[in-house]
Amino acid sequence: MHSNKYHYRQLTLLLIFLSLLLSFPTVLHAQTTGSESNTEDVVRRVRFAGNRNIKDRTLETLVRTRTNREFLGVPRFTPWYFIWKVSGGRFGEDPAYLDRAVVANDIERIRLYYESQGFLNVSVDTTVIEYRTDKIEVSFLIDEGDPSIINTVTYRGMPFFEDTGKRINFFRESPLTGGLLNDTTFTVDQQYKSQALTNEQNRIITFLKNNGFASIQRDSVIALVKKDQDDPLQLDVQYRIRPGKIYRFGDVDVKLADTESPDNYSQRDTLSGKPYTTDSSRVITMSKEPGAQSKFTLLSDQILFEPGAVYNHSLYLETVNEYQNLGMLFIRRFGQSEDDIQPDYTKEFIPSYFDLQTLTKHRITTEFFGMLRYGFGTGFGVDYTNNNVFGNAENLSISANASFEFVSSRVLEENQVTDGQSRVFRQYELRTDYTVPRLQFPFRFLDNRPFFTRALTRYTLSYSRSDQLLFDINSDIRFNLQYEVNHTPRYTSFLDLLELDLVDTSPSDAYIRNLRNEFNSDTLVIRNGSEVRFDTLSNGQLVDSFELRRILNDFDPQVSSILRYTFRSANTDIIKRNFGYFSEYSVALGGNIPFLLDRFVITPDTLEGNLPSLLGLSENSLTYGRFIKLTADYRRYIPVSNNAVFAWRIFGGFAQPYGGSDVIPLNRRFFAGGSNDIRGWAPFQLGPGNISPDNVTINGGEIKLAAFTETRQTVIENFIGADWIGAWFVDAGNVWYGPKNDFRDDQNQDILEEGRFKFDRFYKQIAVGSGLGLRLDWQYLVVRFDFAFRVHDLDDGWFNNKKLFFSFGVGHSF
């Protein structure tokens, strides 16, 4: 009882502290209206009446007449204004006074917005009511009227093309066009919206610019709206188009400078004729300095258009992006005129100029550090980067790290290390990253095709070796071949064609002895009404318990491989995460490479189920497992007010061994808990199922379900350079063992059966955590502090665990 009171008191003090912390600095951010207030009346409520078709939330973003900031959007709950009052104006937020000039401007904003949405006969008025002394309610009274409907749309002046289908397809792809009335007129039957007309105007301009009409401008496409004489709510729209004449790509001039001044372009090359230009009258001229150390083919390969071909503005802009995406240079200038900003439209051919400069080619960084773990240690690292290593924008990075830790004899004795282990623990790591800004074999044929114009191929190889207390890693070799393609600004694909991980470990006798002491015993334990003995004797020898065998299997020397495809779709600010969505889906196949080596190379025609140690570094055999793994992750960010966001996320994952394997490698399983997962539980400490952490001997699971919600509200703006954001979150989920994971020994069912996913009970094993948090949001960094408690603790039940858990993170949790 005393413990519960202590935790309640601790939580209460924390909430009071957070309230004061969030409120105190707001004296630095008093609300202003931009003009002198002509009254001392405080706006306590802003209401909208008559708005059947436009939500209050949308209108709130239009008006400048506002109340003081409301906490989490609760009407008239303005704690910072309350603090200002009780502190006599020393702290908190100044009152939001009524300004009638601002109200008048708000009326005009609302009217213009309604007209843009098709309510051309809207009327807006306002009433100001003093419902308490110096307390004002401002109401905007809206008579929407009926919306206007676009009846037909006509395109006048749209040019014809040699490919007659091009013009017809353009009309059909319009969001406005419906049935065809004649060659240029279509039915619409949509509510009038000015943004829809603007979007169509931009679509026409883009289409014509990409089909030779380079000089077309915004005033070349005008939308005229005419009301029907019999029914003023029926509108006809006519686009009048003055496309100008057709232009072609002219000569291209590319210059590449090095990092030293002055520029001396002593190396030159000229390309003309197929496949570089349409004919010999057009040329691509390239000049570079010797110090740039780049090949001419690098410069020419990024040009996505042919001089002499019909002008296409999208290809011109994509060429600019191709140069930017190389990563080994920056664009000092690009344009379509040598001296002026605008092209010379008096000539048929439009030239292109690209003035480029390479970045620093070689870079070396070093670091020295100290550490304290089992003893005192030191280490150093060297990183070398070669930008544009072979002259085709390849990036090579090589890093080497080493550390040494000196351990006392007392530490070895305490851990029962008596086999002569060295008192100096050593760790070495070598890593090489090689990146090519294009697709390579076997997908080179896709490079620079539609939706494949921005691609990367990454090769990563690392080797590490370390001596640990009771546990040595003879070798840890990792290799990854990954292709990344940004199809559009929103869609990205990742293909890990080969991800290979080889871990060769040697646990000491003391390590195994300690495990046997913990998991082998002669004690009888009651499980579901039956007696279970965790060890047996066979011919006078102790047989390891099932739990111990599985733990040793998790840390066996092993090799794993992955073939994985990941699709990512995102339309949000990756740092702020205050609008839009983020989603990622992946499918992976594991273990096929070692299986093929085992079946056809190491022991042809015989399946051993393991591989020998690489290069004979040890006498260990490397185990492997074959499995399939699926994941789905979707996140949504919904603005609920000018300074508040409601975010939610759902995650699902499933892994299943196949082909004779019955387990998933430890590093490929799902885990739960941690500051970026279900808060209130430490990393890897939740699940599987409702197994207590003390009884979990097989970590992770093959199934994971999780859901997260978080409400974020900015409470202080621009204090110490950051926006201070308060948050309330609820996290729920767990991991479970899959249907193929077998937890039976020869005698009785193991306790781990409680962690298996079952449809009739999994919902009872959902852990729930909730709490409050604080985020400091700088322009490119978010620091997060969260205080959570367990709403549903699988051991203690609902609302019975009063302990408070703290977590820290960088970036939003999702």
Secondary structure, 3 states (H helix, E strand, C coil): CHHHHHHHHHHHHHHHHHHHHHHHHHHHCCCCCCCCCCCCCEEEEEEEECCCCCCHHHHHCCCCCCCCCCHHHCCCCCHHHHHHHHCCCCCCCCCCECCHHHHHHHHHHHHHHHHHCCCCCCEEEEEEEEEECCEEEEEEEEECCCCCEEEEEEEECCCCCCCHHHHHHHHHCCCCCCCECCCCEEEEEEECCHHHHHHHHHHHHHHHHCCCCCCCCHHHEEEEEEECCCCCCEEEEEEEECCCCCCEEEEEEEEEECCCCCCCCCEEEEEECCCCCCCCCCEEEEEECHHHCCCHHHHHHCCCCCCCCECCHHHHHHHHHHHHCCCCEEEEEEECCCCCCCCCCCCCEEEEEEEEEECCCEEEEEEEEEEECCCEEEEEEEEEEEECCCCCCCEEEEEEEEEEEECCHHHHHHCCCCCCCCCEEEEEEEEEEEEECCCCCCCHHHCCCCCCCCEEEEEEEEEEEEEECCEEEEEEEEEEEEEEEECCCCEEEEEEEEEEEEEEEEECHHHHHHHHHHHCCCCEEEECCEEEECCEEECCEEECCHHHHHHHHHCCCEEEEEEEEEEEEECCCCCCCCCEEEEEEEEEEECHHHHHHHHHHHCCCCCCCEEECHHHCCCCEEECCCEEEEEEEEEEEEEEECCEEEEEEEEEEEEEECCCCCCCCHHHCECCCCCCCCCCCCCCCCCCCCCCHHHCCCCCECEEEEEEEEEEEEEEEEECCEEEEEEEEEEEEEEEECCCCCCECCCCECHHHHHECCCCCHHHHCEEEEEEEEEEECCCCEEEEEEEEEEEECCCEECCCCCCEEEEEECCCC
